[in-house]
């Protein structure tokens, strides 16, 4: 398995962190402080190209009239293209996906369940994959990372078999100079060896989910471990103040959080002054109220992709909420600032040994499943999770079996799983949807 994973890492490195990605990252960094009107003009050119490609590739947009040369593309987009969301994308696959919804072999695929628990697949161009790495490199530079330095990664990568009980619980990627550490094996019993491995690799930056970074930091402090880092970069989950404080205290560094999603309709990263800068070279973002009107208050994040010409997403709304900030950041970068107010509500799940299991890791169990409208994973006893599933057309016992098997193989084998089909999943009084739910009373005792 180690040889196979190293080959996978090598292929990933060649496809993503290649000279083209490095050159693009350097261009992005060089243009960070250009005047806002210059950025707007460049973004308008990218949007025109995206609209033209959507008309050619996607049946749902084939009827759009060509954008007149004299028209403002941002105003034209808002006037002629309706807002869509995840449910529209799943139900309208034939019209909103290229090639009749069938992925071509050379199109990378992004799969996610998201916080709604409904599986989603997005086709990507190879060029967009390179661009994604460039944007990540730009954000790492803000955190003080220099290309070529060793990183540690504590996210969702499957590194070793879940049943493995002895170290190493990590794998070195020589091509990318990254130490991939298995978040699925993180526990009080393994944390010391993991921290020693990170220190021995000379790592300067840790990339982690907020939940996994927090747990490693909590255990490091308990062990009085001396690991010190230059930065920790978090993403893919909401970052709570208690998590940030714990990570920064344990590792003696700053946390730099970023905001993004598999659909790639928005990307924001924190600078050294803590502000979330929305990258206008990445996508075009609107913030709309519940009536679909632009607002300066908190509203829905609606984005249009600018880099993925295989499957452009036009005015795609995610569950997250944000608002614009009318201020200039001391860092001098001219990207607009936003304040995030995520709609994600997540409890902490545990396996029967009491080991915390990240909600982001749980999503791996749903990838590849296509007949689920919505789901919720609840811990109802020390040794039992209940997966509530709102089935879609075509759902069968085989899907339930795949779900149970995926949890055992990709999340944790140390839990009993029951799948329950339901007509509806209750929301909180606030209207927010809870993707994972801690319902075992003793968990809070």
N, C-alpha and C positions, 0 to 999 in steps of 0.2 A: 504493500500500500504506500510506503514511503517513497519508493521510486516513482510510482504513478502520480502521487501528489506533487513531487518535485517537477515532473514533466508538465503537470497542469500549471504550476507556478511559472515555469519557464514560458509556456505558451501565453499565459496571461501577461507576463512582463513584455514579451515581444509585441503583443497586440495593443497594449495600453501604454506602458511606460517606455516608449521608444523615442528616438530623436525628434519625431514630429510633435509628440506631446510636449517634450521639453521646450521646443521652439515656440509652440503656442503659449505655453505657460509664461515664457519670457516676454512675449508680446503682450499678454494680458497684464502682467506686472508693470511693464513700461507704460501702459495706457491708463493706469488706475486713477491718475490725477488730471486727466484731460477734462476740459470744460464740459458740463452737463449737456450743453447743446450739441457738442461734437459727438458725445455718446448717443444722444437721441437720433442724430442723423445716421449713425452707423447702425443702430438698432432698427431704424426704419428700413434700411436696405435689406437687412436680414429678414425682417417681417415680410417684405415684398416677395422675397425668394421662397419663404415658407408658404405663403398663400398660393403662389403659382404651383408649387409642388403638390399642395393639398388638392388643388383642382385636378391635377393630372393623375394622382395616385389613388385618391379615395372617392368611391362612388357617392358618398353622402355630400361631398363638396363639389362634385363635378358640375353642378348647375350654377355655381357661383359665377357671377359676371367677372370678367377680368378687371383688375384694379386699375382705374385710370391713372395715368402718369402724374396728373396734377393733384390727385387726392391724397389727403393725409391717411396713411395706411392704418394708423391707430384708431382714428375716428371711423374709418370705413369698416374695419373689423368689428367694432362694437355695434355698428348699425346693421350689418348684414349677416353676422354669424351668431347663432344662439349659443348660450352657455350649455355645456353638457357636463355630466359627472360620471362616476364609475359605473353606475347602473346602466347609463346610456351606452357606455363603451362595451359592457358585457352583452347587453341585449342587441346592440346594433353592430355586431362584429362584421357582418357582410358589407356594411357601408362605411364604417369608420376604420377598418383595417385594410391594408393593401392586399392584393392578390386573393380577394375573396375570403380573407381571414386565415389563409394558409401560409405559414412561415416558410420562406425559402431558406435552404441550408446555410447560406452565407450571411443571413441576418441574425445577429445575436438576439437573444430573447431575455427580457427582464420579467421575472415572475415574483409576484408578491401577493400576500393575502391582505395586507393593510390592516388598519384597526377595525374595519368592519367585518373582518374574517371572511370576506368574499374573495376568492382567488381571482387574480388578474394577470394577464400576459400582455407585454408591450414589445413590439418588434423594434429593433434599433439598427441603424446603419453602422458599419465599421468606423466610419469617420466620426460619428457621434460618440463612440466609445473612446476614441483618442481625445476628443474634446473634453469628455468628462474627466479624464485623468488630468488634463491640463488645468481645469478649474480646481481640482483637488490640490494639485501642486501649488497653485496660486494661494489657496487658503493655508496650506502648510507653511508657505513662506511667511505669511502673516504671523504664524505661531513661532517663527524663528528657526524653522527647520531648513537645513541645507541639503540639496539633493546629493545622494551618495552616503549620507549618514544612516546608521542602522535604525530601523523602526521596530516596534513590537505591535502586534495586531491582536486584539482580544474582542473579536466581534462574532460573527455567526459561522465562520469557516469550519467545516468538518475536517479535523486534522488527523485524528487517530480513531480507532474503533471505540465506540461508547463503552464497551465492556472492559477496555484496558484499565487495569488497576494500579499499574506502576509507571513511574516516569521512564522516558520523557513524555510529557503532555504537551509537547510543542514540536515544531518542525521549522528548520532554518531554510529560507528561500534565498539561495546565494545570488540568483540573478537580480532580484529586487532588493536584496539586503534587508529582508524583513523576517522577524521571528514571529511565526504564527503560533499563538497559544490557544489551546482548546478551552473555550469558555464553558463548554459542557462538563469539563472535569474540574472546574474551579470550586474548591471547598476548603474548609479549615485544614484538612489533612494534606492538601496538595499545594496550597498557596505559597508556602515557604520555598518549595522547589521551583515553582514558577517564577517567583521574585528573584531567586538566585540566577535562574537562566536568563532573565531579562537583563540583570546587572552584568552577567558574564558576557553577554553579546554587545555590551557597550551602547545600548539603546539610548537615544536622546529624546525620542518622542514615542508616546503610546497612543495608538488609535483604538477606541473602544466604544461600545454602547455606554450610555450613562450608567445603566444598571450594573453592567459587568465591571466598568471602571470603578464605580463606587464600592462594589463588593471586594475587589482586589485591594483597594485603598483601605477599606475597613479592616481587612485581615492583615495587611502590611502594618498598620498601626498596632494591632493586637500583638503581632509578633515582634514589634520594635525593629522592623527591617529598615535598613539604611538606604534603600533604593531612592535615588534622586533623579529627576527628569527635567528636561528643559520645558516640555509642554505635554499636555494630554489633549488630544483632539477627539471630541465626542460628536455623535450624530445618530440619526435614525430613530431616536426616542426623545420625548421631552426631557430636558435637563432641569432637575429641581435644585433649588438653592442648597439644600442639605447635601446633595450629591456633589455639587461643585465644591463646597467648603471641605468636605471630607477628602476628596481627591487632591485638592490643592494643599491641604495640611499634611497629608501622608507623604506626598512626593515632592513637596517644596517647589511647586511650579504653578503656572497659570493653566486654566482650562480654556480651550478655544472650541466653542460649539459651532456646529453648522446645521443648516436646515435644508433638507432636500427630500425627494421621494422618487420611487421607481419610475413614475411617469415623466419625470424630469421637466416639469413645467415651472419650477421655481428653484432658486438656489441662493441662500444667504449664508454668509460666514461672519464670525466675530473677528474684529480687528483687535489690536493691542489695547484699545480703549474700551473694549467690551461691547461696542455697538454691532448690531447685525446689519451688514451691508447687503442689499439685494443686488445681485450681479445682473446688470442689464445686458451684458454680452451673452448671457446664458439663455434668457427667455424674456418674454414680455408679460408682465404681471399687472393685473387689475385687482383692486380690493373693492368688493361690491357688498351692499347691504342686502337684507332679505328680499327686497323688491327688485334686485338686480341693478341698482343704481350705484355709481361710484360714491365712495364715502371716505371721509377722513377719520371716522370712528372705526372700531373693530368691525371687520366684515370678513366675508369668505375670500379665500385666496383663489383667484382664477388666473390661469396661466396659459400662454401659447408658446409651444416649443419653437426654438430658432435653429437648432443644430441637428435635429433628427429628421432628415428628408425621406427616410423610408416610411415612417408613420407619423406625420405631423399631427399634433394635438392642438386644436384651435379652441380657445376659451374653455379650458377644462377646469372644473371646480373640484377642489379637494376639501376634506372635512375640516382642515385647519383654518384658524382665524388669525388675522393680523391687522395692524393699522400702520399708516405712514407716520413717520416722525418728522416734524418741520424743524430740523436743526442741522447744523453742519458739524461733522465729526472732527475732533482735533487731529485725527490721523491725516487729514487732507485728501482722502480718497473721495472721488465725486460720485460714487454709487449712492443711491438713496438709502436711508435708514428705515428699518421697520421694527416694530415691536410685535413679538409673537405671543399669541394666546391660544395654545393648541387645544383642539377639541378632544384630544385623546385622553381617556381615563383608564388607567391601568393599576391593578392591584399587584401584589407580589405573590407568586406561586412558589411552592416548594415541592421537592420529591419526598419520598417517605423517609429519607435520611435527614430531612431538614435542610437540604442544600437549596439555596435560592435558584430559581430558573427564570431567566430573563424573558419578558414578554416578546421581545424581538426574536429570540430563539424559537419560541412556540410557533411563530408564523411559518417556520420552515416545514412544519407538518402539513400545511395546506397548499404548498406550492405544487402545481401540477394537477390539482383536483379542480374539475371544471363544472360540477353540478351542485354548487353550494351558493345560495343567495346571501346568507349571512350566518355567522357562527359566534359562539362565545365559549371560552374555556373556563370552567369554574372548578376550584378546589373545594370539595364538599366533605372531605375527611383527610386525615394525615396521609393515607395511602391511596386516595382516589380522586381523580379528575373526572368531571362530567363535561362532555363536549356537547353543547346544544347546537343543533344544526337546523337551519331553515332550508330544506332541500329545494333544488331547482329541478326543472324537467330533466329526466334521465338519471336522476339519483337512484342508486341501488345499494344493496348490502355490500357490494364490492367496494363502493366508495367509503363506507363505514370501516370496512376491513383495512383499506389503504390508509385511512386516517389513523387508526390504532397502530398500524405497522409503522407509519411515518413518525409517530411520537416516540415509539420504542427505538427506532433506528436513528433519528435525527435530532431528538430533543432530550429524552431521558428514558432509560429502560426501568428506572426505579420508581414506577408509579403504575397503578391500575387505572385503565381508561375505559369509560363507558360512553357510548355515543347515543344521544337522545334526539330524535326528530321532533321538532316543534313548529307550530304555525307562526309564532311570534316570539321575539326576545325583548324583554322589558327594558326600557330606558330609565335613566335616573330622572328625578324630579326636574332637574335642570334641562332635560331633553338630550343630554349627552349619552353616547353609547359606550358601555364598558366592555372592552374587547376581552380582557381577562378579569376574572372576578374571584376574590378570596372570600369564600363562604364557610370556611371551617372556623368555628368560634375560637378554638384554642390557638389559632395562628396569631391572634391579637392579644392573647393572654399574657 
